[in-house]
Every structure is written in C-alpha cells, then in structure tokens.
C-alpha cells in the first residue's frame, strides 16, 4: 500500500518539470527592457550631440565639458578656436563642446 503511494507521488513529481523555454523568454524580456530603457535613449542622445557638433558655426556661444563659456571664433577640422574674452582665444577639441550657452541661460533656476 505504501509503495503504491510512493510510486504515484514519484510519477507526479517527475511529470511536473518546468518548461525550459520559460527561462529563455524571461531573459529575452529582460534584454528587451534594457534596450528600450537604457541603450536606445543613450544612443539617441549621442547621435543628437554628434549632429550638434557637426553643425557648429562661427559666432555660436558654447560651453565646454570643463565649464568654459565662449564664442566660436574659428573651426579647423576637429578643433575649435574659442574666444573667451576680448583678444583671448583658446583652442579646444570639438568633442569637448557639450551645449550652447543659451541652453544654460534659458533653464529655470531651482
């Protein structure tokens, strides 16, 4: 009698195996979530910044990554000559320009 109950219990547990595709679906869902919430917005932001740097022109007021404010005096390929004061010009890499100076002044103070 006990052996029959033991055999029935063993067969019931053996037939209740988890679906191997459920873990694959779970990991695929995690990857999709990471893509849409982390990777895609970052690549979009990098593309906008690259387009901004390519469309810089003489006279634009900009801010560098180091916090220097200046006006573009001259563009020479990958470098930019910034006029930070009257007759004071510095050469910076285009990659260090992060935004326009107008973007800073238009933001509301908190």
Biopython code that builds the backbone (N, CA, C, O; Angstrom):
import numpy as np
from Bio.PDB.StructureBuilder import StructureBuilder

atoms = [
    (1, "UNK", "N", (0.820, -1.179, 0.000)),
    (1, "UNK", "CA", (0.000, 0.000, 0.000)),
    (1, "UNK", "C", (0.873, 1.255, 0.000)),
    (1, "UNK", "O", (0.636, 2.185, -0.771)),
    (2, "UNK", "N", (1.886, 1.272, 0.875)),
    (2, "UNK", "CA", (2.770, 2.427, 0.928)),
    (2, "UNK", "C", (3.608, 2.539, -0.330)),
    (2, "UNK", "O", (3.901, 3.653, -0.766)),
    (3, "UNK", "N", (3.992, 1.458, -0.912)),
    (3, "UNK", "CA", (4.804, 1.501, -2.122)),
    (3, "UNK", "C", (4.012, 2.056, -3.281)),
    (3, "UNK", "O", (4.566, 2.760, -4.125)),
    (4, "UNK", "N", (2.717, 1.753, -3.343)),
    (4, "UNK", "CA", (1.881, 2.298, -4.405)),
    (4, "UNK", "C", (1.752, 3.807, -4.284)),
    (4, "UNK", "O", (1.798, 4.507, -5.295)),
    (5, "UNK", "N", (1.594, 4.320, -3.084)),
    (5, "UNK", "CA", (1.510, 5.756, -2.854)),
    (5, "UNK", "C", (2.843, 6.423, -3.182)),
    (5, "UNK", "O", (2.871, 7.524, -3.732)),
    (6, "UNK", "N", (3.939, 5.760, -2.846)),
    (6, "UNK", "CA", (5.264, 6.289, -3.148)),
    (6, "UNK", "C", (5.487, 6.363, -4.657)),
    (6, "UNK", "O", (6.039, 7.350, -5.144)),
    (7, "UNK", "N", (5.076, 5.359, -5.394)),
    (7, "UNK", "CA", (5.231, 5.333, -6.850)),
    (7, "UNK", "C", (4.366, 6.417, -7.487)),
    (7, "UNK", "O", (4.808, 7.095, -8.415)),
    (8, "UNK", "N", (3.149, 6.585, -7.003)),
    (8, "UNK", "CA", (2.262, 7.622, -7.543)),
    (8, "UNK", "C", (2.844, 9.019, -7.295)),
    (8, "UNK", "O", (2.794, 9.885, -8.169)),
    (9, "UNK", "N", (3.386, 9.222, -6.112)),
    (9, "UNK", "CA", (3.976, 10.529, -5.783)),
    (9, "UNK", "C", (5.208, 10.776, -6.638)),
    (9, "UNK", "O", (5.424, 11.901, -7.088)),
    (10, "UNK", "N", (6.001, 9.776, -6.869)),
    (10, "UNK", "CA", (7.202, 9.926, -7.686)),
    (10, "UNK", "C", (6.855, 10.230, -9.133)),
    (10, "UNK", "O", (7.526, 11.046, -9.765)),
    (11, "UNK", "N", (5.834, 9.601, -9.666)),
    (11, "UNK", "CA", (5.443, 9.867, -11.058)),
    (11, "UNK", "C", (4.823, 11.245, -11.201)),
    (11, "UNK", "O", (4.998, 11.892, -12.234)),
    (12, "UNK", "N", (4.103, 11.708, -10.189)),
    (12, "UNK", "CA", (3.510, 13.040, -10.269)),
    (12, "UNK", "C", (4.594, 14.123, -10.239)),
    (12, "UNK", "O", (4.499, 15.110, -10.969)),
    (13, "UNK", "N", (5.610, 13.951, -9.412)),
    (13, "UNK", "CA", (6.678, 14.946, -9.366)),
    (13, "UNK", "C", (7.548, 14.882, -10.604)),
    (13, "UNK", "O", (8.092, 15.903, -11.025)),
    (14, "UNK", "N", (7.690, 13.730, -11.188)),
    (14, "UNK", "CA", (8.504, 13.597, -12.397)),
    (14, "UNK", "C", (7.826, 14.241, -13.593)),
    (14, "UNK", "O", (8.514, 14.731, -14.489)),
    (15, "UNK", "N", (6.522, 14.257, -13.638)),
    (15, "UNK", "CA", (5.808, 14.853, -14.768)),
    (15, "UNK", "C", (5.660, 16.357, -14.636)),
    (15, "UNK", "O", (5.307, 17.002, -15.623)),
    (16, "UNK", "N", (5.905, 16.953, -13.488)),
    (16, "UNK", "CA", (5.766, 18.398, -13.282)),
    (16, "UNK", "C", (7.111, 19.096, -13.426)),
    (16, "UNK", "O", (7.553, 19.756, -12.485)),
    (17, "UNK", "N", (7.765, 18.975, -14.549)),
    (17, "UNK", "CA", (9.028, 19.652, -14.789)),
    (17, "UNK", "C", (8.747, 21.025, -15.396)),
    (17, "UNK", "O", (7.803, 21.189, -16.169)),
    (18, "UNK", "N", (9.571, 22.004, -15.040)),
    (18, "UNK", "CA", (9.338, 23.349, -15.587)),
    (18, "UNK", "C", (9.639, 23.388, -17.082)),
    (18, "UNK", "O", (10.456, 22.624, -17.597)),
    (19, "UNK", "N", (8.962, 24.288, -17.746)),
    (19, "UNK", "CA", (9.153, 24.466, -19.186)),
    (19, "UNK", "C", (10.524, 25.107, -19.417)),
    (19, "UNK", "O", (10.802, 26.160, -18.842)),
    (20, "UNK", "N", (11.386, 24.509, -20.238)),
    (20, "UNK", "CA", (12.719, 25.094, -20.451)),
    (20, "UNK", "C", (12.668, 26.416, -21.210)),
    (20, "UNK", "O", (13.613, 27.201, -21.129)),
    (21, "UNK", "N", (11.612, 26.677, -21.929)),
    (21, "UNK", "CA", (11.504, 27.928, -22.686)),
    (21, "UNK", "C", (11.089, 29.110, -21.815)),
    (21, "UNK", "O", (11.270, 30.259, -22.216)),
    (22, "UNK", "N", (10.546, 28.855, -20.652)),
    (22, "UNK", "CA", (10.115, 29.962, -19.789)),
    (22, "UNK", "C", (11.305, 30.806, -19.329)),
    (22, "UNK", "O", (11.192, 32.029, -19.247)),
    (23, "UNK", "N", (12.435, 30.179, -19.029)),
    (23, "UNK", "CA", (13.597, 30.958, -18.622)),
    (23, "UNK", "C", (14.185, 31.730, -19.809)),
    (23, "UNK", "O", (14.679, 32.844, -19.636)),
    (24, "UNK", "N", (14.134, 31.150, -21.000)),
    (24, "UNK", "CA", (14.595, 31.873, -22.186)),
    (24, "UNK", "C", (13.730, 33.092, -22.467)),
    (24, "UNK", "O", (14.245, 34.154, -22.818)),
    (25, "UNK", "N", (12.434, 32.946, -22.317)),
    (25, "UNK", "CA", (11.513, 34.062, -22.530)),
    (25, "UNK", "C", (11.769, 35.157, -21.488)),
    (25, "UNK", "O", (11.738, 36.346, -21.806)),
    (26, "UNK", "N", (12.020, 34.747, -20.255)),
    (26, "UNK", "CA", (12.309, 35.713, -19.194)),
    (26, "UNK", "C", (13.566, 36.520, -19.508)),
    (26, "UNK", "O", (13.553, 37.746, -19.392)),
    (27, "UNK", "N", (14.658, 35.849, -19.907)),
    (27, "UNK", "CA", (15.899, 36.555, -20.228)),
    (27, "UNK", "C", (15.743, 37.437, -21.464)),
    (27, "UNK", "O", (16.317, 38.524, -21.522)),
    (28, "UNK", "N", (14.985, 36.986, -22.441)),
    (28, "UNK", "CA", (14.744, 37.815, -23.628)),
    (28, "UNK", "C", (13.969, 39.072, -23.247)),
    (28, "UNK", "O", (14.246, 40.154, -23.766)),
    (29, "UNK", "N", (12.999, 38.936, -22.342)),
    (29, "UNK", "CA", (12.237, 40.100, -21.890)),
    (29, "UNK", "C", (13.128, 41.084, -21.147)),
    (29, "UNK", "O", (12.973, 42.294, -21.308)),
    (30, "UNK", "N", (14.048, 40.593, -20.346)),
    (30, "UNK", "CA", (14.986, 41.461, -19.623)),
    (30, "UNK", "C", (15.860, 42.231, -20.612)),
    (30, "UNK", "O", (16.085, 43.428, -20.437)),
    (31, "UNK", "N", (16.351, 41.553, -21.644)),
    (31, "UNK", "CA", (17.195, 42.201, -22.646)),
    (31, "UNK", "C", (16.419, 43.282, -23.387)),
    (31, "UNK", "O", (16.951, 44.365, -23.629)),
    (32, "UNK", "N", (15.181, 43.008, -23.748)),
    (32, "UNK", "CA", (14.348, 43.996, -24.443)),
    (32, "UNK", "C", (14.099, 45.208, -23.556)),
    (32, "UNK", "O", (14.145, 46.343, -24.030)),
    (33, "UNK", "N", (13.840, 44.980, -22.292)),
    (33, "UNK", "CA", (13.612, 46.088, -21.357)),
    (33, "UNK", "C", (14.868, 46.947, -21.231)),
    (33, "UNK", "O", (14.778, 48.174, -21.268)),
    (34, "UNK", "N", (16.038, 46.321, -21.084)),
    (34, "UNK", "CA", (17.289, 47.077, -21.012)),
    (34, "UNK", "C", (17.512, 47.887, -22.285)),
    (34, "UNK", "O", (17.967, 49.029, -22.222)),
    (35, "UNK", "N", (17.199, 47.309, -23.428)),
    (35, "UNK", "CA", (17.407, 48.016, -24.691)),
    (35, "UNK", "C", (16.551, 49.278, -24.747)),
    (35, "UNK", "O", (17.060, 50.357, -25.051)),
    (36, "UNK", "N", (15.260, 49.152, -24.457)),
    (36, "UNK", "CA", (14.364, 50.300, -24.610)),
    (36, "UNK", "C", (14.515, 51.345, -23.517)),
    (36, "UNK", "O", (14.226, 52.518, -23.755)),
    (37, "UNK", "N", (14.957, 50.959, -22.328)),
    (37, "UNK", "CA", (15.062, 51.934, -21.242)),
    (37, "UNK", "C", (16.470, 52.450, -20.987)),
    (37, "UNK", "O", (16.633, 53.464, -20.308)),
    (38, "UNK", "N", (17.499, 51.774, -21.517)),
    (38, "UNK", "CA", (18.860, 52.216, -21.232)),
    (38, "UNK", "C", (19.694, 52.438, -22.489)),
    (38, "UNK", "O", (20.307, 53.495, -22.638)),
    (39, "UNK", "N", (19.729, 51.486, -23.374)),
    (39, "UNK", "CA", (20.633, 51.561, -24.525)),
    (39, "UNK", "C", (20.107, 52.516, -25.588)),
    (39, "UNK", "O", (20.849, 53.373, -26.067)),
    (40, "UNK", "N", (18.855, 52.384, -25.959)),
    (40, "UNK", "CA", (18.290, 53.211, -27.030)),
    (40, "UNK", "C", (18.298, 54.703, -26.700)),
    (40, "UNK", "O", (18.696, 55.495, -27.554)),
    (41, "UNK", "N", (17.878, 55.129, -25.503)),
    (41, "UNK", "CA", (17.946, 56.569, -25.205)),
    (41, "UNK", "C", (19.375, 57.106, -25.214)),
    (41, "UNK", "O", (19.607, 58.242, -25.628)),
    (42, "UNK", "N", (20.332, 56.299, -24.761)),
    (42, "UNK", "CA", (21.719, 56.765, -24.736)),
    (42, "UNK", "C", (22.254, 56.943, -26.154)),
    (42, "UNK", "O", (22.928, 57.935, -26.430)),
    (43, "UNK", "N", (21.972, 56.008, -27.055)),
    (43, "UNK", "CA", (22.449, 56.153, -28.434)),
    (43, "UNK", "C", (21.767, 57.323, -29.126)),
    (43, "UNK", "O", (22.386, 58.004, -29.944)),
    (44, "UNK", "N", (20.498, 57.565, -28.807)),
    (44, "UNK", "CA", (19.790, 58.707, -29.381)),
    (44, "UNK", "C", (20.425, 60.020, -28.919)),
    (44, "UNK", "O", (20.591, 60.947, -29.713)),
    (45, "UNK", "N", (20.776, 60.095, -27.641)),
    (45, "UNK", "CA", (21.410, 61.289, -27.103)),
    (45, "UNK", "C", (22.786, 61.517, -27.727)),
    (45, "UNK", "O", (23.143, 62.654, -28.036)),
    (46, "UNK", "N", (23.566, 60.441, -27.916)),
    (46, "UNK", "CA", (24.880, 60.558, -28.545)),
    (46, "UNK", "C", (24.759, 61.025, -29.991)),
    (46, "UNK", "O", (25.580, 61.812, -30.461)),
    (47, "UNK", "N", (23.740, 60.545, -30.697)),
    (47, "UNK", "CA", (23.536, 60.947, -32.095)),
    (47, "UNK", "C", (23.179, 62.431, -32.177)),
    (47, "UNK", "O", (23.673, 63.135, -33.057)),
    (48, "UNK", "N", (22.330, 62.913, -31.274)),
    (48, "UNK", "CA", (21.965, 64.330, -31.254)),
    (48, "UNK", "C", (23.186, 65.203, -30.965)),
    (48, "UNK", "O", (23.355, 66.255, -31.580)),
    (49, "UNK", "N", (24.039, 64.771, -30.030)),
    (49, "UNK", "CA", (25.235, 65.537, -29.698)),
    (49, "UNK", "C", (26.215, 65.561, -30.865)),
    (49, "UNK", "O", (26.838, 66.589, -31.126)),
    (50, "UNK", "N", (26.357, 64.435, -31.571)),
    (50, "UNK", "CA", (27.245, 64.381, -32.734)),
    (50, "UNK", "C", (26.733, 65.317, -33.828)),
    (50, "UNK", "O", (27.524, 66.033, -34.442)),
    (51, "UNK", "N", (25.413, 65.322, -34.083)),
    (51, "UNK", "CA", (24.838, 66.237, -35.080)),
    (51, "UNK", "C", (25.027, 67.690, -34.674)),
    (51, "UNK", "O", (25.296, 68.541, -35.521)),
    (52, "UNK", "N", (24.888, 67.980, -33.386)),
    (52, "UNK", "CA", (25.098, 69.343, -32.883)),
    (52, "UNK", "C", (26.524, 69.805, -33.140)),
    (52, "UNK", "O", (26.749, 70.927, -33.593)),
    (53, "UNK", "N", (27.489, 68.932, -32.849)),
    (53, "UNK", "CA", (28.899, 69.300, -33.038)),
    (53, "UNK", "C", (29.246, 69.476, -34.517)),
    (53, "UNK", "O", (30.079, 70.313, -34.862)),
    (54, "UNK", "N", (28.612, 68.693, -35.389)),
    (54, "UNK", "CA", (28.882, 68.818, -36.821)),
    (54, "UNK", "C", (28.307, 70.112, -37.393)),
    (54, "UNK", "O", (28.819, 70.623, -38.388)),
    (55, "UNK", "N", (27.253, 70.646, -36.781)),
    (55, "UNK", "CA", (26.588, 71.843, -37.294)),
    (55, "UNK", "C", (27.017, 73.124, -36.590)),
    (55, "UNK", "O", (26.349, 74.148, -36.725)),
    (56, "UNK", "N", (28.113, 73.090, -35.844)),
    (56, "UNK", "CA", (28.618, 74.305, -35.212)),
    (56, "UNK", "C", (29.103, 75.277, -36.279)),
    (56, "UNK", "O", (29.628, 74.877, -37.318)),
    (57, "UNK", "N", (28.915, 76.560, -35.999)),
    (57, "UNK", "CA", (29.374, 77.579, -36.950)),
    (57, "UNK", "C", (29.985, 78.747, -36.176)),
    (57, "UNK", "O", (29.814, 78.878, -34.964)),
    (58, "UNK", "N", (30.683, 79.566, -36.902)),
    (58, "UNK", "CA", (31.354, 80.722, -36.312)),
    (58, "UNK", "C", (30.314, 81.641, -35.667)),
    (58, "UNK", "O", (29.269, 81.927, -36.253)),
    (59, "UNK", "N", (30.619, 82.092, -34.462)),
    (59, "UNK", "CA", (29.737, 83.006, -33.746)),
    (59, "UNK", "C", (28.821, 82.337, -32.737)),
    (59, "UNK", "O", (28.190, 83.029, -31.938)),
    (60, "UNK", "N", (28.727, 81.002, -32.747)),
    (60, "UNK", "CA", (27.886, 80.304, -31.772)),
    (60, "UNK", "C", (28.481, 80.434, -30.379)),
    (60, "UNK", "O", (29.693, 80.323, -30.199)),
    (61, "UNK", "N", (27.618, 80.671, -29.394)),
    (61, "UNK", "CA", (28.047, 80.693, -27.995)),
    (61, "UNK", "C", (27.917, 79.275, -27.462)),
    (61, "UNK", "O", (26.850, 78.666, -27.544)),
    (62, "UNK", "N", (29.022, 78.747, -26.911)),
    (62, "UNK", "CA", (29.041, 77.360, -26.472)),
    (62, "UNK", "C", (29.632, 77.227, -25.072)),
    (62, "UNK", "O", (30.235, 78.158, -24.538)),
    (63, "UNK", "N", (29.441, 76.040, -24.495)),
    (63, "UNK", "CA", (30.005, 75.679, -23.203)),
    (63, "UNK", "C", (30.770, 74.373, -23.398)),
    (63, "UNK", "O", (30.265, 73.437, -24.017)),
    (64, "UNK", "N", (31.990, 74.316, -22.868)),
    (64, "UNK", "CA", (32.783, 73.097, -22.980)),
    (64, "UNK", "C", (32.489, 72.178, -21.797)),
    (64, "UNK", "O", (31.830, 72.569, -20.834)),
    (65, "UNK", "N", (32.993, 70.948, -21.892)),
    (65, "UNK", "CA", (32.801, 69.987, -20.806)),
    (65, "UNK", "C", (33.484, 70.453, -19.524)),
    (65, "UNK", "O", (33.074, 70.073, -18.428)),
    (66, "UNK", "N", (34.516, 71.267, -19.657)),
    (66, "UNK", "CA", (35.205, 71.800, -18.480)),
    (66, "UNK", "C", (34.532, 73.014, -17.878)),
    (66, "UNK", "O", (34.966, 73.501, -16.834)),
    (67, "UNK", "N", (33.480, 73.516, -18.511)),
    (67, "UNK", "CA", (32.744, 74.651, -17.977)),
    (67, "UNK", "C", (33.168, 75.994, -18.532)),
    (67, "UNK", "O", (32.781, 77.025, -17.983)),
    (68, "UNK", "N", (33.953, 76.020, -19.606)),
    (68, "UNK", "CA", (34.366, 77.286, -20.210)),
    (68, "UNK", "C", (33.276, 77.792, -21.152)),
    (68, "UNK", "O", (32.776, 77.050, -21.997)),
    (69, "UNK", "N", (32.919, 79.058, -20.994)),
    (69, "UNK", "CA", (31.960, 79.698, -21.881)),
    (69, "UNK", "C", (32.740, 80.480, -22.919)),
    (69, "UNK", "O", (33.740, 81.123, -22.600)),
    (70, "UNK", "N", (32.285, 80.427, -24.154)),
    (70, "UNK", "CA", (32.972, 81.180, -25.185)),
    (70, "UNK", "C", (32.164, 81.247, -26.460)),
    (70, "UNK", "O", (31.106, 80.631, -26.589)),
    (71, "UNK", "N", (32.695, 82.017, -27.402)),
    (71, "UNK", "CA", (32.083, 82.176, -28.713)),
    (71, "UNK", "C", (33.042, 81.564, -29.734)),
    (71, "UNK", "O", (34.251, 81.785, -29.667)),
    (72, "UNK", "N", (32.502, 80.800, -30.671)),
    (72, "UNK", "CA", (33.349, 80.161, -31.678)),
    (72, "UNK", "C", (33.921, 81.234, -32.591)),
    (72, "UNK", "O", (33.188, 82.000, -33.216)),
    (73, "UNK", "N", (35.250, 81.270, -32.652)),
    (73, "UNK", "CA", (35.954, 82.241, -33.479)),
    (73, "UNK", "C", (36.359, 81.619, -34.808)),
    (73, "UNK", "O", (36.315, 82.271, -35.851)),
    (74, "UNK", "N", (36.759, 80.334, -34.758)),
    (74, "UNK", "CA", (37.218, 79.658, -35.960)),
    (74, "UNK", "C", (37.096, 78.147, -35.757)),
    (74, "UNK", "O", (37.314, 77.645, -34.654)),
    (75, "UNK", "N", (36.744, 77.420, -36.837)),
    (75, "UNK", "CA", (36.652, 75.957, -36.796)),
    (75, "UNK", "C", (37.687, 75.389, -37.754)),
    (75, "UNK", "O", (37.696, 75.712, -38.942)),
    (76, "UNK", "N", (38.566, 74.532, -37.221)),
    (76, "UNK", "CA", (39.615, 73.892, -38.018)),
    (76, "UNK", "C", (39.516, 72.384, -37.860)),
    (76, "UNK", "O", (40.226, 71.810, -37.034)),
    (77, "UNK", "N", (38.663, 71.733, -38.622)),
    (77, "UNK", "CA", (38.528, 70.272, -38.546)),
    (77, "UNK", "C", (38.057, 69.822, -37.183)),
    (77, "UNK", "O", (36.953, 70.168, -36.763)),
    (78, "UNK", "N", (38.901, 69.033, -36.466)),
    (78, "UNK", "CA", (38.463, 68.521, -35.161)),
    (78, "UNK", "C", (38.666, 69.497, -34.007)),
    (78, "UNK", "O", (38.311, 69.184, -32.870)),
    (79, "UNK", "N", (39.228, 70.669, -34.277)),
    (79, "UNK", "CA", (39.450, 71.648, -33.211)),
    (79, "UNK", "C", (38.651, 72.917, -33.473)),
    (79, "UNK", "O", (38.250, 73.210, -34.600)),
    (80, "UNK", "N", (38.437, 73.651, -32.401)),
    (80, "UNK", "CA", (37.683, 74.906, -32.453)),
    (80, "UNK", "C", (38.470, 75.957, -31.690)),
    (80, "UNK", "O", (39.001, 75.689, -30.612)),
    (81, "UNK", "N", (38.542, 77.145, -32.252)),
    (81, "UNK", "CA", (39.172, 78.260, -31.569)),
    (81, "UNK", "C", (38.062, 79.070, -30.906)),
    (81, "UNK", "O", (37.216, 79.655, -31.582)),
    (82, "UNK", "N", (38.075, 79.095, -29.569)),
    (82, "UNK", "CA", (37.042, 79.795, -28.791)),
    (82, "UNK", "C", (37.579, 81.135, -28.321)),
    (82, "UNK", "O", (38.717, 81.243, -27.864)),
    (83, "UNK", "N", (36.746, 82.143, -28.441)),
    (83, "UNK", "CA", (37.071, 83.450, -27.883)),
    (83, "UNK", "C", (36.350, 83.544, -26.543)),
    (83, "UNK", "O", (35.124, 83.647, -26.490)),
    (84, "UNK", "N", (37.125, 83.507, -25.464)),
    (84, "UNK", "CA", (36.531, 83.531, -24.133)),
    (84, "UNK", "C", (36.455, 84.934, -23.550)),
    (84, "UNK", "O", (35.697, 85.177, -22.611)),
    (85, "UNK", "N", (37.229, 85.851, -24.097)),
    (85, "UNK", "CA", (37.214, 87.254, -23.701)),
    (85, "UNK", "C", (37.791, 88.041, -24.871)),
    (85, "UNK", "O", (38.230, 87.449, -25.856)),
    (86, "UNK", "N", (37.794, 89.356, -24.775)),
    (86, "UNK", "CA", (38.360, 90.143, -25.868)),
    (86, "UNK", "C", (39.828, 89.793, -26.037)),
    (86, "UNK", "O", (40.605, 89.858, -25.085)),
    (87, "UNK", "N", (40.201, 89.422, -27.256)),
    (87, "UNK", "CA", (41.569, 89.059, -27.622)),
    (87, "UNK", "C", (42.136, 87.887, -26.821)),
    (87, "UNK", "O", (43.355, 87.741, -26.733)),
    (88, "UNK", "N", (41.280, 87.055, -26.238)),
    (88, "UNK", "CA", (41.717, 85.845, -25.545)),
    (88, "UNK", "C", (41.052, 84.670, -26.240)),
    (88, "UNK", "O", (39.838, 84.484, -26.167)),
    (89, "UNK", "N", (41.883, 83.877, -26.921)),
    (89, "UNK", "CA", (41.358, 82.745, -27.683)),
    (89, "UNK", "C", (42.059, 81.474, -27.226)),
    (89, "UNK", "O", (43.265, 81.467, -26.981)),
    (90, "UNK", "N", (41.284, 80.400, -27.115)),
    (90, "UNK", "CA", (41.859, 79.110, -26.752)),
    (90, "UNK", "C", (41.407, 78.062, -27.764)),
    (90, "UNK", "O", (40.321, 78.147, -28.338)),
    (91, "UNK", "N", (42.266, 77.083, -27.961)),
    (91, "UNK", "CA", (41.942, 76.001, -28.888)),
    (91, "UNK", "C", (41.443, 74.806, -28.079)),
    (91, "UNK", "O", (42.112, 74.348, -27.153)),
    (92, "UNK", "N", (40.258, 74.307, -28.440)),
    (92, "UNK", "CA", (39.680, 73.145, -27.766)),
    (92, "UNK", "C", (39.255, 72.123, -28.817)),
    (92, "UNK", "O", (39.053, 72.451, -29.986)),
    (93, "UNK", "N", (39.127, 70.898, -28.374)),
    (93, "UNK", "CA", (38.633, 69.836, -29.248)),
    (93, "UNK", "C", (37.122, 69.968, -29.402)),
    (93, "UNK", "O", (36.422, 70.342, -28.462)),
    (94, "UNK", "N", (36.626, 69.655, -30.606)),
    (94, "UNK", "CA", (35.182, 69.731, -30.840)),
    (94, "UNK", "C", (34.414, 68.811, -29.906)),
    (94, "UNK", "O", (33.281, 69.109, -29.528)),
    (95, "UNK", "N", (35.027, 67.694, -29.532)),
    (95, "UNK", "CA", (34.374, 66.736, -28.642)),
    (95, "UNK", "C", (34.129, 67.261, -27.246)),
    (95, "UNK", "O", (33.320, 66.700, -26.506)),
    (96, "UNK", "N", (34.816, 68.333, -26.871)),
    (96, "UNK", "CA", (34.619, 68.877, -25.523)),
    (96, "UNK", "C", (33.461, 69.865, -25.460)),
    (96, "UNK", "O", (33.073, 70.281, -24.369)),
    (97, "UNK", "N", (32.906, 70.245, -26.593)),
    (97, "UNK", "CA", (31.758, 71.167, -26.597)),
    (97, "UNK", "C", (30.497, 70.349, -26.350)),
    (97, "UNK", "O", (30.188, 69.416, -27.092)),
    (98, "UNK", "N", (29.775, 70.716, -25.293)),
    (98, "UNK", "CA", (28.632, 69.906, -24.884)),
    (98, "UNK", "C", (27.276, 70.566, -25.138)),
    (98, "UNK", "O", (26.282, 69.862, -25.313)),
    (99, "UNK", "N", (27.214, 71.892, -25.161)),
    (99, "UNK", "CA", (25.928, 72.562, -25.401)),
    (99, "UNK", "C", (26.149, 74.034, -25.689)),
    (99, "UNK", "O", (27.259, 74.556, -25.578)),
    (100, "UNK", "N", (25.048, 74.694, -26.065)),
    (100, "UNK", "CA", (25.131, 76.126, -26.330)),
    (100, "UNK", "C", (24.969, 76.881, -25.014)),
    (100, "UNK", "O", (24.363, 76.379, -24.067)),
    (101, "UNK", "N", (25.507, 78.067, -24.969)),
    (101, "UNK", "CA", (25.392, 78.888, -23.766)),
    (101, "UNK", "C", (23.960, 79.339, -23.549)),
    (101, "UNK", "O", (23.556, 79.589, -22.413)),
    (102, "UNK", "N", (23.189, 79.447, -24.618)),
    (102, "UNK", "CA", (21.789, 79.848, -24.483)),
    (102, "UNK", "C", (20.984, 78.780, -23.749)),
    (102, "UNK", "O", (20.032, 79.109, -23.042)),
    (103, "UNK", "N", (21.352, 77.497, -23.905)),
    (103, "UNK", "CA", (20.663, 76.430, -23.186)),
    (103, "UNK", "C", (20.798, 76.599, -21.685)),
    (103, "UNK", "O", (19.873, 76.279, -20.939)),
    (104, "UNK", "N", (21.925, 77.093, -21.242)),
    (104, "UNK", "CA", (22.167, 77.291, -19.810)),
    (104, "UNK", "C", (21.327, 78.436, -19.279)),
    (104, "UNK", "O", (20.735, 78.319, -18.206)),
    (105, "UNK", "N", (21.261, 79.540, -20.006)),
    (105, "UNK", "CA", (20.554, 80.709, -19.512)),
    (105, "UNK", "C", (19.043, 80.559, -19.594)),
    (105, "UNK", "O", (18.324, 81.242, -18.866)),
    (106, "UNK", "N", (18.534, 79.673, -20.473)),
    (106, "UNK", "CA", (17.096, 79.518, -20.617)),
    (106, "UNK", "C", (16.488, 78.605, -19.566)),
    (106, "UNK", "O", (15.272, 78.629, -19.377)),
    (107, "UNK", "N", (17.290, 77.799, -18.872)),
    (107, "UNK", "CA", (16.756, 76.874, -17.898)),
    (107, "UNK", "C", (16.322, 77.636, -16.647)),
    (107, "UNK", "O", (17.029, 78.532, -16.185)),
    (108, "UNK", "N", (15.152, 77.276, -16.097)),
    (108, "UNK", "CA", (14.694, 77.968, -14.878)),
    (108, "UNK", "C", (15.561, 77.591, -13.698)),
    (108, "UNK", "O", (16.025, 76.457, -13.580)),
    (109, "UNK", "N", (15.776, 78.578, -12.812)),
    (109, "UNK", "CA", (16.575, 78.346, -11.615)),
    (109, "UNK", "C", (15.723, 77.609, -10.583)),
    (109, "UNK", "O", (14.527, 77.859, -10.431)),
    (110, "UNK", "N", (16.382, 76.699, -9.888)),
    (110, "UNK", "CA", (15.651, 75.901, -8.895)),
    (110, "UNK", "C", (16.039, 76.286, -7.500)),
    (110, "UNK", "O", (15.524, 75.718, -6.537)),
]
sb = StructureBuilder()
sb.init_structure("model")
sb.init_model(0)
sb.init_chain("A")
sb.init_seg("    ")
for serial, (resi, resn, name, xyz) in enumerate(atoms, 1):
    if name == "N":
        sb.init_residue(resn, " ", resi, " ")
    sb.init_atom(name, np.array(xyz, "f"), 0.0, 1.0, " ", f" {name:<3s}", serial, name[0])
structure = sb.get_structure()
